[in-house]
């Protein structure tokens, strides 16, 4: 699951605090209570499954992968890039996107935090100076809504997940997702789909496909989205195997995947 860490949704929505949703308070909301709190990092991250962590040789059993770095954000100024694996936040091990969002929301703005991350086979350090969450129309609308309903306090999750389109191919035994421009640039490809998971003992696993690979083509057909895999296999139903081109660690590989005799 993906998470937006340090965006206004992460901190501003949590700023209303107070009683739980649906409960009334006798005290009117104060200006301090309605101001966004916490820190803005400007990161979009995704949780990592154990197989993905193992395939990257990160040397840690946890972490989150950076999917997006917002322009002019503290994360961008600190040098973080899509593809980085965040490992610790001020010395605390990062277990997932929700926890990272909580840590950012609990950090006062304008503090200097230390992030360790994995990139190109090495653990590196970034010093990030946080800033207050940016104000936007959403925050204004939330304030207006709060005023209209009187003293009703809103208590909302600090972390707001965004949907991620993944596609499971039962013939090959893979779960893939499309690449956005930032991830495509990180992996050094123009087209392709990212392998998120490979079923143990599946045709893809037996052929050597690994989580983290970018599949670029099957035969002569370029892959632009996960559904293309199904279409390519259907067009080769008479074949006993398919040739898959992929990129791993910026190197192009070709693997022959044996197809089941009676694909489901």
C-alpha positions as CSV (number, residue, x, y, z in Angstrom):
1,X,0.0,0.0,0.0
2,X,1.2,3.5,-0.8
3,X,1.3,6.4,1.6
4,X,1.8,10.1,1.2
5,X,4.1,11.1,4.0
6,X,4.3,14.7,5.2
7,X,1.7,16.1,2.8
8,X,-1.0,18.4,4.2
9,X,-3.3,15.4,4.6
10,X,-0.8,13.7,6.9
11,X,-0.6,16.6,9.4
12,X,-3.4,19.0,8.8
13,X,-6.2,16.5,9.1
14,X,-4.8,15.2,12.3
15,X,-4.7,18.7,13.7
16,X,-8.3,18.8,14.7
17,X,-7.6,16.3,17.5
18,X,-9.9,16.5,20.5
19,X,-12.8,14.0,21.1
20,X,-13.4,11.2,18.8
21,X,-15.4,11.5,15.6
22,X,-19.0,12.3,16.3
23,X,-18.5,13.6,19.9
24,X,-19.3,17.1,20.9
25,X,-17.2,19.4,22.9
26,X,-18.4,22.4,25.0
27,X,-15.3,24.4,24.2
28,X,-15.2,26.1,20.8
29,X,-12.2,25.2,18.6
30,X,-9.3,27.6,19.1
31,X,-7.0,29.0,16.4
32,X,-4.2,26.9,17.8
33,X,-6.2,23.7,17.6
34,X,-7.1,24.3,14.0
35,X,-3.7,25.1,12.7
36,X,-1.9,22.2,11.0
37,X,0.7,20.6,13.2
38,X,3.7,18.3,12.5
39,X,6.2,18.3,9.8
40,X,6.1,18.2,6.0
41,X,8.7,15.9,4.3
42,X,7.2,15.8,0.8
43,X,7.5,12.0,0.2
44,X,5.3,9.4,-1.4
45,X,6.3,5.9,-0.1
46,X,5.3,2.3,-0.4
47,X,5.6,-0.6,2.1
48,X,8.1,-3.3,1.2
49,X,7.3,-7.0,1.5
50,X,10.0,-9.3,3.0
51,X,10.8,-10.8,-0.4
52,X,11.4,-7.4,-2.0
53,X,13.7,-6.4,0.9
54,X,15.6,-9.6,0.5
55,X,16.0,-9.3,-3.2
56,X,17.6,-5.8,-2.8
57,X,20.2,-7.0,-0.3
58,X,19.4,-4.0,1.9
59,X,20.7,-5.6,5.0
60,X,17.6,-4.8,6.9
61,X,14.3,-6.6,7.5
62,X,12.2,-3.5,7.2
63,X,12.0,-0.1,5.4
64,X,9.8,1.8,2.9
65,X,10.6,2.6,-0.7
66,X,10.3,6.1,-2.0
67,X,8.0,6.4,-4.9
68,X,7.7,10.2,-5.3
69,X,9.6,13.2,-4.1
70,X,7.6,16.4,-4.2
71,X,9.2,19.4,-5.9
72,X,10.9,22.0,-3.7
73,X,10.1,19.8,-0.6
74,X,12.5,19.2,2.3
75,X,13.1,15.6,1.0
76,X,14.1,16.9,-2.5
77,X,16.4,19.5,-1.0
78,X,18.1,16.8,1.2
79,X,18.8,14.8,-2.0
80,X,16.3,11.9,-1.6
81,X,15.2,10.2,-4.8
82,X,12.6,7.8,-6.1
83,X,13.8,4.2,-5.5
84,X,15.6,5.0,-2.2
85,X,14.8,2.6,0.7
86,X,14.2,4.6,3.9
87,X,15.6,2.6,6.9
88,X,15.5,4.9,10.0
89,X,14.0,8.2,11.2
90,X,16.2,9.8,13.9
91,X,17.5,6.4,14.8
92,X,14.1,4.7,14.9
93,X,13.7,1.8,12.5
94,X,11.1,2.5,9.9
95,X,8.6,-0.4,9.8
96,X,6.1,1.0,7.3
97,X,4.5,4.0,5.7
98,X,1.9,4.5,8.4
99,X,4.6,4.6,11.1
100,X,6.7,7.1,9.0
101,X,3.6,9.3,8.6
102,X,3.1,9.2,12.4
103,X,6.7,10.1,13.1
104,X,6.5,13.1,10.7
105,X,3.2,14.3,12.2
106,X,4.7,14.1,15.7
107,X,7.8,16.1,14.8
108,X,7.5,19.9,15.2
109,X,8.3,21.9,12.1
110,X,11.7,23.4,11.4
111,X,13.5,20.5,13.1
112,X,16.5,18.8,11.6
113,X,16.0,15.1,11.3
114,X,18.3,12.3,10.3
115,X,17.2,9.7,7.8
116,X,19.2,6.7,6.8
117,X,18.5,5.1,3.4
118,X,19.7,2.5,1.0
119,X,20.8,3.4,-2.5
120,X,23.0,1.7,-5.0
121,X,24.1,-1.0,-2.6
122,X,25.1,1.4,0.2
123,X,23.5,2.8,3.3
124,X,23.6,6.6,3.2
125,X,22.4,9.5,5.5
126,X,20.3,12.6,4.7
127,X,19.7,15.5,7.1
128,X,16.3,16.9,6.4
129,X,15.1,20.2,7.8
130,X,11.3,20.0,8.0
131,X,8.8,22.8,7.3
132,X,5.2,23.3,8.4
133,X,2.6,21.5,6.4
134,X,1.6,23.7,3.4
135,X,-1.8,25.3,3.5
136,X,-4.1,24.5,0.6
137,X,-7.8,24.5,-0.4
138,X,-8.4,21.2,1.4
139,X,-7.4,22.7,4.7
140,X,-9.6,25.8,4.1
141,X,-12.6,23.6,3.1
142,X,-12.1,21.5,6.2
143,X,-12.1,24.6,8.4
144,X,-15.3,25.9,6.7
145,X,-17.0,22.6,7.2
146,X,-16.0,22.5,10.8
147,X,-17.5,26.0,11.3
148,X,-20.7,25.1,9.6
149,X,-21.4,22.1,11.9
150,X,-20.6,24.0,15.0
151,X,-18.6,22.4,17.8
152,X,-18.2,19.0,16.2
153,X,-14.6,18.0,16.3
154,X,-13.2,15.8,13.6
155,X,-10.7,13.1,14.4
156,X,-9.2,11.6,11.3
157,X,-6.3,9.3,10.5
158,X,-3.0,11.0,10.1
159,X,-2.0,8.7,7.2
160,X,-4.0,8.8,4.0
161,X,-3.3,5.8,1.7
162,X,-3.7,6.2,-2.1
163,X,-4.9,3.3,-4.3
164,X,-2.3,1.3,-6.2
165,X,-3.2,-0.6,-9.3
166,X,-1.7,-4.1,-9.2
167,X,-2.4,-7.0,-11.5
168,X,-1.9,-10.6,-10.6
169,X,-1.1,-13.0,-13.5
170,X,-1.9,-16.5,-12.4
171,X,-0.2,-18.1,-15.4
172,X,3.2,-16.7,-14.7
173,X,2.6,-16.3,-10.9
174,X,3.4,-12.6,-10.7
175,X,1.9,-9.4,-9.2
176,X,2.9,-6.3,-11.2
177,X,2.2,-2.6,-11.2
178,X,2.6,0.1,-13.8
179,X,5.6,2.5,-13.6
180,X,5.1,6.2,-13.2
181,X,7.7,8.6,-14.9
182,X,9.8,9.0,-11.7
183,X,10.2,5.2,-11.1
184,X,10.8,4.6,-14.9
185,X,13.6,7.2,-14.7
186,X,15.0,5.5,-11.6
187,X,15.1,2.1,-13.2
188,X,16.5,3.5,-16.4
189,X,13.6,2.4,-18.7
190,X,11.1,4.1,-21.0
191,X,8.5,1.3,-20.8
192,X,7.8,-1.6,-18.6
193,X,6.0,-2.8,-15.4
194,X,7.4,-3.4,-12.0
195,X,7.2,-6.9,-10.4
196,X,6.0,-6.5,-6.9
197,X,5.7,-10.2,-6.0
198,X,6.6,-13.6,-7.4
199,X,4.8,-16.7,-6.2
200,X,7.1,-19.4,-5.0
201,X,7.3,-22.4,-7.4
202,X,5.5,-20.5,-10.2
203,X,6.7,-20.5,-13.8
204,X,8.2,-16.9,-13.3
205,X,10.0,-18.0,-10.1
206,X,11.4,-21.1,-11.8
207,X,12.7,-19.0,-14.7
208,X,14.4,-16.6,-12.3
209,X,12.1,-13.6,-12.3
210,X,12.5,-11.7,-9.0
211,X,10.5,-9.0,-7.1
212,X,11.9,-5.6,-8.1
213,X,12.5,-6.6,-11.8
214,X,11.1,-4.4,-14.5
215,X,9.5,-6.4,-17.3
216,X,9.9,-4.6,-20.6
217,X,8.6,-7.0,-23.2
218,X,7.3,-10.5,-23.9
219,X,8.6,-11.7,-27.2
220,X,8.4,-8.7,-29.5
221,X,5.6,-7.0,-27.6
222,X,6.4,-4.1,-25.4
223,X,4.8,-4.0,-21.9
224,X,3.2,-0.7,-20.9
225,X,0.8,-1.9,-18.2
226,X,0.2,-5.2,-16.2
227,X,-2.7,-6.2,-18.4
228,X,-0.4,-6.4,-21.4
229,X,1.2,-9.5,-19.9
230,X,-2.1,-11.4,-20.1
231,X,-2.7,-10.2,-23.7
232,X,0.8,-11.3,-24.7
233,X,0.4,-14.8,-23.2
234,X,-3.0,-15.2,-24.8
235,X,-1.5,-14.4,-28.2
236,X,1.0,-17.3,-27.7
237,X,-1.2,-20.0,-26.4
238,X,0.3,-22.5,-28.8
239,X,3.8,-21.9,-27.4
240,X,5.4,-23.9,-24.6
241,X,7.4,-21.0,-23.4
242,X,7.7,-17.2,-23.7
243,X,10.8,-15.0,-23.8
244,X,10.7,-12.1,-21.3
245,X,13.0,-9.1,-21.4
246,X,13.6,-7.4,-18.1
247,X,15.8,-4.9,-16.4
248,X,17.5,-5.7,-13.1
249,X,20.0,-3.4,-11.5
250,X,20.1,-1.4,-14.7
251,X,21.1,-4.5,-16.7
252,X,18.9,-6.1,-19.4
253,X,18.2,-9.8,-19.1
254,X,16.2,-12.3,-21.2
255,X,14.6,-15.2,-19.5
256,X,12.6,-18.1,-21.0
257,X,9.5,-18.9,-19.0
258,X,7.8,-22.3,-19.5
259,X,4.1,-22.0,-19.7
260,X,1.8,-24.5,-18.0
261,X,0.2,-27.0,-20.3
262,X,-3.3,-25.9,-19.2
263,X,-3.1,-22.3,-18.0
264,X,-5.9,-21.3,-15.7
